[in-house]
Amino acid sequence: MRADLLHDTVDGLDEALAAVDGFDDALVDGLLRPRPAQAAGLTGLADALAASPLAARVAEAAEKTAAGAAGEDHFVALAGARTALLGSVHDALSARVAEAVGRPAAEGAAAAPVTGGEGAQGGNLLLAARGWLCDLARVGWRGMDHETVAGAAPVVSVMLSDPALRRLASLLDGFAAELAASCPGATLERVPVRRWADLWTRGMLLTLPGAARLAPVAEVSGRLLPLGVDVQEHATAVQAQVHAVFEPADGTASRLVRASVSAPKPDSVVGAGLWQVLRPRMSLLGALGEGRAMELEAMPVTAEGDLLWDDARARAGESADAFATARVALPAAAGCVTASLDRHPARIAVPVLLEGYGVREDEDGLAFLVAGERLAVDADRVPAAGPLTPEAVAGSAACLGLLRWDAGEFRLQPLAVERTVRKKPVAVHGGAWAGGTADKAGARAEKAATDAVTVLRERAGKLLRK
């Protein structure tokens, strides 16, 4: 990998991010009566889109908002402008990553969503959700209170019963819970400006009819070679996303794909216990833990490379070492296109294999020296649900991970490493316990999780019987 390219300046990147930051800062104090600094942020956003097809609409929205006379359509236009700018940042950074890793770039465009209406009730719910988000924008993060945030509850409760609206409902539910935990906004010492603006923007665009519909899928058959698993955990939910190389049975070019599984969980289930709530939902996790490939037969996949996993269409295959896959199959695997609403720099997660690097630990944290260039390692993303630790990463000779962009720089999220033990390479995988483990630490964590889940099921059963 040409790590030097990851440090080179990307033309227009700083200017685009500065325009986004200006708008995000305007949301902090609200858009009901914008002050001059907020108006400048709105104007900066409009100026950044001056040469785009959105120019006239965004300029009007910025002017009306700066005057305190914005309607819902104006807020939608501003959300679209912000998304377009971050999408351009995503595209520029993705192109730089493709050049640095020397891998085939994604070709074509994401398929358009399936057309169709949400129905009268669905349309009314979208309008209600948009109204709540506009109220939030007017009061701002500093002006929000429990009454304002609670306005989402009745909309979300109805939305959750409709599968077509569940994506937006889940976003609004989590967003409202996060805001409620921070109320009143006037007392906040620190506002997560970029995060809340991201959630607000995505919510606004998902209220547009058709935005949340699933894209068409195709069916593929062939061999799936897992690389590693990214575990994302919250107090009441967990998701595991397996990154893999797919080799089609028809002999066409291999490609990078993902397979995700998520589940609700009690906050007492942590560490290796997470696999207990995920494992029954996806056989791929068992194959990953055992170091096996999987044979797929007519498995649905989106244009973005997301497998819609169905255990009935997959069976365990032969042994497949992830590092062998990374050395042999990964360099020729093409990436996938990104859906329009998903074009955001935070969504960049490109599998890479690094070898022959040095290790440096300083006040800025752990980093690898790749051909003399510093590459930050995001050791905080190493999950507690496996044997991989920051210490193992620091003592590694090879690392399989995801190249991400965070806080203004490229960073590596480790998925697995190779260490030299008694002059032999030994692999340590973050997902090694996904299919079960005989490791003492993992077994103890699984037993503790089993006991916790058993107790909770018994209590839930008693409540249901009452």
C-alpha positions as CSV (number, residue, x, y, z in Angstrom):
1,M,0.0,0.0,0.0
2,R,1.2,3.5,-0.9
3,A,0.7,5.1,2.5
4,D,2.2,8.4,1.3
5,L,-0.9,9.0,-0.8
6,L,-3.1,8.9,2.4
7,H,-1.3,12.0,3.6
8,D,-1.4,14.0,0.4
9,T,-3.8,16.9,0.2
10,V,-7.1,16.2,-1.5
11,D,-8.2,19.2,-3.5
12,G,-11.3,21.0,-2.2
13,L,-11.6,18.7,0.9
14,D,-10.9,21.4,3.5
15,E,-13.2,23.8,1.9
16,A,-16.1,21.3,1.6
17,L,-15.7,20.3,5.3
18,A,-15.5,24.0,6.4
19,A,-18.9,24.6,4.6
20,V,-20.4,21.6,6.4
21,D,-19.0,22.8,9.7
22,G,-20.5,26.3,9.3
23,F,-24.0,24.8,8.8
24,D,-23.5,22.4,11.7
25,D,-22.5,25.3,14.0
26,A,-25.7,27.1,12.9
27,L,-27.8,24.2,14.2
28,V,-26.3,24.5,17.7
29,D,-28.2,27.7,18.6
30,G,-31.1,27.0,16.3
31,L,-32.5,28.5,13.1
32,L,-35.5,30.3,14.5
33,R,-33.7,33.7,14.7
34,P,-30.3,33.2,13.2
35,R,-27.5,35.5,14.4
36,P,-24.9,36.9,11.9
37,A,-22.5,34.1,12.5
38,Q,-25.2,31.5,11.8
39,A,-26.3,33.4,8.7
40,A,-22.7,33.3,7.5
41,G,-22.7,29.5,7.9
42,L,-25.8,29.2,5.8
43,T,-24.4,31.4,3.1
44,G,-21.2,29.4,3.1
45,L,-23.2,26.2,2.5
46,A,-25.0,27.8,-0.4
47,D,-21.8,29.2,-1.9
48,A,-20.2,25.7,-1.8
49,L,-23.1,24.4,-4.0
50,A,-23.0,27.4,-6.4
51,A,-21.8,25.4,-9.4
52,S,-24.2,22.5,-8.8
53,P,-27.7,21.8,-10.0
54,L,-28.9,22.5,-6.4
55,A,-27.5,26.1,-6.5
56,A,-30.8,28.1,-6.9
57,R,-32.8,26.0,-4.4
58,V,-30.1,26.0,-1.8
59,A,-29.4,29.7,-2.2
60,E,-33.1,30.5,-1.6
61,A,-33.2,28.1,1.4
62,A,-30.2,29.8,2.9
63,E,-31.6,33.2,2.4
64,K,-35.0,32.4,3.9
65,T,-33.5,30.6,6.8
66,A,-31.1,33.4,7.6
67,A,-34.1,35.7,7.7
68,G,-35.9,33.4,10.1
69,A,-38.6,32.6,7.6
70,A,-37.7,29.1,6.5
71,G,-40.3,26.4,5.9
72,E,-40.0,22.7,5.8
73,D,-39.0,22.6,2.2
74,H,-36.1,25.0,2.9
75,F,-34.8,22.7,5.7
76,V,-35.0,19.7,3.3
77,A,-33.0,21.7,0.7
78,L,-30.3,22.5,3.3
79,A,-30.2,18.9,4.4
80,G,-29.8,17.8,0.8
81,A,-27.0,20.4,0.3
82,R,-25.1,19.1,3.3
83,T,-25.5,15.5,2.2
84,A,-24.2,16.4,-1.3
85,L,-21.1,18.1,0.1
86,L,-20.3,15.1,2.4
87,G,-21.0,12.8,-0.6
88,S,-18.3,14.6,-2.6
89,V,-15.9,14.3,0.3
90,H,-16.7,10.5,0.4
91,D,-16.1,10.1,-3.3
92,A,-12.8,12.0,-3.2
93,L,-11.5,10.0,-0.2
94,S,-12.7,6.7,-1.7
95,A,-10.8,7.5,-4.9
96,R,-7.7,8.3,-2.9
97,V,-8.0,4.9,-1.0
98,A,-8.4,3.0,-4.2
99,E,-5.3,4.6,-5.6
100,A,-3.3,3.9,-2.4
101,V,-4.2,0.2,-2.2
102,G,-4.0,-0.3,-5.9
103,R,-7.3,-2.2,-6.1
104,P,-10.0,-2.0,-8.8
105,A,-12.4,0.8,-8.1
106,A,-16.2,0.4,-8.0
107,E,-17.8,0.9,-11.3
108,G,-21.3,2.2,-12.2
109,A,-24.0,3.7,-10.0
110,A,-26.1,2.3,-7.3
111,A,-29.5,1.1,-8.4
112,A,-32.5,3.3,-7.9
113,P,-34.9,2.4,-5.1
114,V,-38.0,0.4,-6.0
115,T,-40.8,2.7,-6.8
116,G,-44.2,2.7,-5.0
117,G,-46.1,4.7,-2.5
118,E,-46.2,4.5,1.3
119,G,-49.9,5.0,1.5
120,A,-51.9,7.8,3.1
121,Q,-51.0,6.9,6.7
122,G,-47.3,6.5,5.8
123,G,-47.2,9.8,4.0
124,N,-48.8,11.5,7.1
125,L,-46.3,9.9,9.4
126,L,-43.4,11.2,7.2
127,L,-44.8,14.7,7.4
128,A,-45.1,14.4,11.2
129,A,-41.5,13.2,11.5
130,R,-40.3,16.0,9.3
131,G,-42.2,18.5,11.4
132,W,-40.5,17.3,14.5
133,L,-37.1,17.5,12.9
134,C,-37.8,21.0,11.7
135,D,-38.9,22.0,15.3
136,L,-35.5,20.7,16.5
137,A,-33.7,22.7,13.9
138,R,-35.5,25.9,14.9
139,V,-34.7,25.6,18.7
140,G,-31.2,24.1,18.1
141,W,-29.3,21.8,20.4
142,R,-28.8,24.5,23.0
143,G,-32.5,25.3,23.0
144,M,-34.0,21.8,23.2
145,D,-35.8,20.6,26.2
146,H,-37.7,17.4,27.2
147,E,-41.0,18.7,25.8
148,T,-39.4,19.3,22.4
149,V,-37.7,15.9,22.3
150,A,-40.8,14.0,23.5
151,G,-42.6,15.1,20.3
152,A,-41.0,12.2,18.5
153,A,-42.5,9.5,20.7
154,P,-46.0,9.3,19.2
155,V,-44.7,9.3,15.7
156,V,-42.1,6.7,16.3
157,S,-44.5,4.4,18.2
158,V,-46.8,4.2,15.1
159,M,-43.9,4.0,12.6
160,L,-42.4,1.0,14.3
161,S,-45.4,-1.2,13.4
162,D,-44.9,-0.5,9.6
163,P,-41.9,-2.4,8.1
164,A,-41.6,0.2,5.3
165,L,-41.0,3.0,7.9
166,R,-39.0,1.1,10.4
167,R,-35.6,2.4,9.2
168,L,-36.6,6.0,9.8
169,A,-38.4,5.0,13.0
170,S,-35.3,3.4,14.4
171,L,-33.2,6.4,13.6
172,L,-35.6,8.8,15.2
173,D,-36.0,6.6,18.2
174,G,-32.3,6.4,18.9
175,F,-31.8,10.1,18.1
176,A,-34.6,11.2,20.4
177,A,-33.2,9.0,23.2
178,E,-29.8,10.5,22.8
179,L,-31.2,14.0,22.9
180,A,-33.4,13.2,25.9
181,A,-30.3,12.0,27.8
182,S,-28.7,15.4,27.1
183,C,-31.6,17.7,28.0
184,P,-31.8,20.5,28.7
185,G,-29.4,21.5,25.9
186,A,-28.6,24.8,27.6
187,T,-26.6,23.0,30.3
188,L,-24.5,20.9,28.0
189,E,-20.7,21.4,28.4
190,R,-20.0,19.8,25.0
191,V,-22.3,19.4,22.0
192,P,-21.6,16.5,19.6
193,V,-22.1,18.9,16.7
194,R,-21.1,16.7,13.7
195,R,-22.9,13.6,15.0
196,W,-26.3,15.3,15.8
197,A,-26.1,17.2,12.5
198,D,-25.5,13.9,10.7
199,L,-28.5,12.3,12.4
200,W,-30.7,15.3,11.8
201,T,-29.7,15.4,8.1
202,R,-30.3,11.8,7.5
203,G,-33.6,11.9,9.2
204,M,-34.8,14.8,7.1
205,L,-33.9,13.1,3.9
206,L,-35.5,9.8,4.9
207,T,-38.8,11.7,5.4
208,L,-38.9,12.2,1.6
209,P,-41.3,9.6,-0.1
210,G,-39.3,6.7,-1.4
211,A,-36.0,7.6,0.2
212,A,-36.1,4.6,2.6
213,R,-37.1,2.0,0.1
214,L,-34.8,-0.9,-0.5
215,A,-32.9,-1.1,-3.7
216,P,-33.4,-4.0,-6.1
217,V,-31.4,-7.1,-5.4
218,A,-29.8,-9.8,-7.5
219,E,-29.0,-13.4,-6.6
220,V,-25.5,-14.8,-6.7
221,S,-23.9,-18.2,-6.3
222,G,-20.3,-18.9,-5.5
223,R,-17.7,-19.0,-2.7
224,L,-17.5,-16.6,0.2
225,L,-14.1,-16.1,1.8
226,P,-14.5,-14.2,5.1
227,L,-11.8,-11.7,6.1
228,G,-13.0,-10.5,9.5
229,V,-15.9,-9.1,11.5
230,D,-16.6,-5.6,12.7
231,V,-18.6,-5.6,16.0
232,Q,-20.6,-2.5,16.9
233,E,-22.1,-2.6,20.3
234,H,-24.5,-0.3,22.2
235,A,-26.2,-0.8,25.6
236,T,-29.4,-2.4,24.1
237,A,-28.2,-3.6,20.6
238,V,-25.3,-5.2,18.8
239,Q,-24.4,-5.7,15.2
240,A,-21.7,-7.8,13.6
241,Q,-20.7,-7.0,10.0
242,V,-18.6,-9.6,8.2
243,H,-16.3,-8.4,5.4
244,A,-15.5,-11.0,2.8
245,V,-14.3,-11.7,-0.8
246,F,-17.0,-13.3,-3.0
247,E,-15.9,-15.4,-5.9
248,P,-18.8,-16.0,-8.3
249,A,-19.4,-19.5,-9.6
250,D,-19.6,-18.3,-13.2
251,G,-16.0,-17.2,-13.1
252,T,-16.6,-13.4,-13.3
253,A,-14.5,-11.0,-11.3
254,S,-14.4,-11.4,-7.5
255,R,-15.8,-8.5,-5.4
256,L,-15.9,-7.3,-1.8
257,V,-19.1,-7.9,0.0
258,R,-20.6,-7.5,3.5
259,A,-23.0,-9.6,5.5
260,S,-24.6,-8.0,8.6
261,V,-26.6,-9.3,11.5
262,S,-28.0,-7.3,14.4
263,A,-30.0,-8.1,17.5
264,P,-31.4,-6.4,20.6
265,K,-29.7,-7.3,23.8
266,P,-29.9,-6.6,27.6
267,D,-27.1,-4.3,28.8
268,S,-25.8,-7.1,31.0
269,V,-24.7,-9.1,28.0
270,V,-21.3,-7.9,27.0
271,G,-17.9,-9.2,25.7
272,A,-18.0,-12.8,24.3
273,G,-21.6,-13.1,25.4
274,L,-22.6,-11.0,22.4
275,W,-22.2,-13.9,20.1
276,Q,-25.0,-15.8,21.9
277,V,-27.6,-13.3,20.7
278,L,-26.0,-13.1,17.2
279,R,-24.9,-16.6,16.4
280,P,-28.4,-18.2,16.0
281,R,-29.3,-15.5,13.4
282,M,-26.4,-16.2,11.0
283,S,-24.5,-19.4,10.3
284,L,-21.7,-17.3,8.7
285,L,-20.5,-16.4,12.2
286,G,-19.9,-20.1,13.0
287,A,-17.9,-20.5,9.7
288,L,-15.9,-17.4,10.6
289,G,-15.0,-18.7,14.0
290,E,-13.9,-22.0,12.5
291,G,-11.9,-20.4,9.7
292,R,-14.1,-21.8,6.9
293,A,-15.4,-20.5,3.5
294,M,-19.1,-20.7,2.7
295,E,-20.8,-21.9,-0.5
296,L,-23.7,-19.6,-1.5
297,E,-26.6,-20.6,-3.7
298,A,-28.8,-17.8,-5.1
299,M,-28.0,-15.5,-2.1
300,P,-29.6,-12.1,-2.5
301,V,-27.2,-9.2,-2.7
302,T,-27.6,-5.5,-3.3
303,A,-25.7,-3.4,-5.8
304,E,-23.8,-1.9,-2.8
305,G,-22.4,-5.4,-1.9
306,D,-24.6,-6.2,1.1
307,L,-25.7,-9.8,1.3
308,L,-29.2,-10.3,2.5
309,W,-28.3,-13.3,4.5
310,D,-30.4,-16.5,4.4
311,D,-29.0,-19.5,6.1
312,A,-31.0,-21.8,3.8
313,R,-28.9,-20.6,0.9
314,A,-25.5,-21.1,2.4
315,R,-23.5,-24.1,3.6
316,A,-20.1,-24.4,5.2
317,G,-17.2,-25.0,2.8
318,E,-13.5,-25.9,3.1
319,S,-11.0,-24.3,5.4
320,A,-10.1,-20.8,4.4
321,D,-7.4,-18.8,6.2
322,A,-8.3,-15.1,6.3
323,F,-4.6,-14.0,5.8
324,A,-4.3,-16.3,2.8
325,T,-7.4,-14.8,1.4
326,A,-6.1,-11.3,2.0
327,R,-2.7,-12.1,0.3
328,V,-4.2,-14.0,-2.7
329,A,-7.8,-12.9,-3.4
330,L,-8.1,-9.5,-1.8
331,P,-5.8,-7.5,-4.3
332,A,-8.0,-8.5,-7.2
333,A,-11.4,-8.0,-5.5
334,A,-13.3,-5.0,-6.8
335,G,-15.2,-2.7,-4.4
336,C,-18.9,-1.9,-4.6
337,V,-20.7,1.3,-5.4
338,T,-22.2,3.3,-2.5
339,A,-25.9,4.3,-2.3
340,S,-26.5,8.0,-2.6
341,L,-27.7,8.5,1.0
342,D,-24.8,6.4,2.3
343,R,-22.1,8.6,0.7
344,H,-20.5,9.9,3.9
345,P,-16.8,9.8,4.9
346,A,-17.7,7.9,8.1
347,R,-19.0,5.0,5.9
348,I,-15.6,4.4,4.3
349,A,-14.3,0.9,5.5
350,V,-11.9,-0.7,3.1
351,P,-10.3,-4.1,3.9
352,V,-6.5,-4.0,3.6
353,L,-3.6,-6.2,4.6
354,L,-0.4,-4.6,6.0
355,E,2.9,-6.4,6.4
356,G,6.5,-5.3,7.0
357,Y,5.5,-2.2,9.1
358,G,7.1,-0.7,12.2
359,V,5.1,0.0,15.4
360,R,5.2,3.3,17.2
361,E,3.4,4.2,20.5
362,D,3.5,7.9,21.6
363,E,1.2,10.5,23.0
364,D,-1.0,10.4,19.9
365,G,-1.6,6.6,20.4
366,L,-0.6,3.5,18.5
367,A,0.5,3.8,14.9
368,F,2.1,1.7,12.2
369,L,5.0,3.0,10.1
370,V,4.3,1.9,6.5
371,A,7.2,2.7,4.2
372,G,8.2,5.4,6.6
373,E,4.7,7.0,6.7
374,R,2.7,7.1,9.9
375,L,-0.8,5.4,9.9
376,A,-2.8,5.8,13.0
377,V,-4.3,2.6,14.5
378,D,-7.7,2.8,16.0
379,A,-7.1,0.4,18.9
380,D,-10.3,1.5,20.6
381,R,-12.4,-0.2,17.9
382,V,-10.9,-3.6,18.9
383,P,-14.0,-5.5,20.3
384,A,-14.0,-7.2,23.7
385,A,-15.9,-10.0,22.1
386,G,-12.7,-11.8,20.9
387,P,-9.1,-12.6,21.8
388,L,-7.7,-9.7,19.8
389,T,-6.3,-6.9,22.1
390,P,-4.4,-3.7,21.6
391,E,-1.3,-5.4,23.0
392,A,-1.6,-8.1,20.3
393,V,-1.9,-5.4,17.7
394,A,1.2,-3.6,19.0
395,G,3.2,-6.8,18.8
396,S,2.0,-7.9,15.4
397,A,4.0,-8.5,12.2
398,A,0.9,-8.4,9.8
399,C,-2.5,-6.8,10.3
400,L,-5.7,-7.3,8.4
401,G,-8.1,-4.4,9.0
402,L,-10.4,-1.7,7.7
403,L,-9.1,1.5,6.4
404,R,-11.3,4.3,7.7
405,W,-11.3,8.1,7.7
406,D,-11.9,9.8,11.0
407,A,-11.2,13.1,12.6
408,G,-9.4,14.4,9.6
409,E,-7.1,11.5,8.9
410,F,-7.0,7.9,7.7
411,R,-6.9,5.3,10.5
412,L,-6.7,1.5,10.5
413,Q,-9.2,-0.6,12.5
414,P,-7.6,-4.0,13.2
415,L,-9.7,-7.1,12.5
416,A,-7.0,-9.7,12.9
417,V,-3.2,-9.8,13.3
418,E,-0.3,-12.3,12.9
419,R,2.3,-12.5,15.6
420,T,5.5,-14.5,15.8
421,V,5.4,-17.0,18.6
422,R,8.4,-19.4,18.9
423,K,9.5,-18.4,15.4
424,K,6.1,-19.3,13.9
425,P,3.3,-17.0,12.7
426,V,0.2,-17.2,14.9
427,A,-3.0,-15.5,13.9
428,V,-5.3,-13.7,16.3
429,H,-8.8,-12.9,15.0
430,G,-11.3,-10.5,16.6
431,G,-14.0,-12.9,15.5
432,A,-12.3,-16.1,16.7
433,W,-15.0,-16.7,19.3
434,A,-17.9,-16.0,16.9
435,G,-18.7,-19.7,16.5
436,G,-17.9,-20.7,20.1
437,T,-14.6,-21.2,21.9
438,A,-12.7,-23.4,24.3
439,D,-10.5,-20.4,25.3
440,K,-10.8,-20.0,29.1
441,A,-11.5,-16.3,29.1
442,G,-14.1,-16.6,26.3
443,A,-15.8,-19.6,27.9
444,R,-16.1,-17.8,31.2
445,A,-17.7,-14.8,29.4
446,E,-20.1,-17.0,27.5
447,K,-21.2,-18.8,30.7
448,A,-21.8,-15.5,32.4
449,A,-23.9,-14.3,29.4
450,T,-25.8,-17.6,29.4
451,D,-26.7,-17.2,33.0
452,A,-27.8,-13.5,32.5
453,V,-29.9,-14.4,29.4
454,T,-31.5,-17.4,31.2
455,V,-32.6,-15.2,34.1
456,L,-33.9,-12.5,31.9
457,R,-36.0,-15.0,29.9
458,E,-37.4,-16.5,33.0
459,R,-38.4,-13.0,34.2
460,A,-39.9,-12.1,30.8
461,G,-41.9,-15.4,30.8
462,K,-43.3,-14.6,34.2
463,L,-44.4,-11.1,33.1
464,L,-46.0,-12.5,30.0
465,R,-47.9,-15.1,32.0
466,K,-49.3,-12.4,34.2
